[in-house]
Amino acid sequence: MEEHNDFSDKFKDIFDLCDVDKDGYIDVHHFKELAADHFGAAGIEELTGIVNLLDPEGRGVIGYTDFCEGVQQIIDIQQQASRDSFKGSVSEETLVPLDIAGDLSVLELIEINLINIK
């Protein structure tokens, strides 16, 4: 959770901005409004998933610890999705984009690999 420590000051600033009552909690309803208005949450499903990560016990409020852990999980999920989308878009053997690799002969792919190694 080392990344969490790197972001803790930023997390605290964001949490404090969302905690309009300054009681140490973000109301889930208020968070949903903020997410829809400012963070571009795509739809109800995505927003529900985010809220489930931030308020895992379903209490209707988001505490600072849950906020930090939930945001870190969201970051981890986004990074994994990014890696997976890259992984699926290139040949694992050649690192050539699949849309190009499909049009090349094996000899051309080997030549590209040799050029990339140099």
GILINNOR-V652026 format. One record per helix or strand of 2 or more residues. SS is the DSSP state (helix for helix, strand for strand). FROM is the first residue (numbers start at 1). LEN is the number of residues. If there is no record, write none. Layout:
BEGIN
ss=SS from=FROM len=LEN
ss=SS from=FROM len=LEN
END
This chain:
BEGIN
ss=helix from=2 len=17
ss=strand from=25 len=3
ss=helix from=28 len=11
ss=helix from=44 len=11
ss=strand from=61 len=3
ss=helix from=64 len=24
ss=helix from=98 len=4
ss=helix from=106 len=12
END
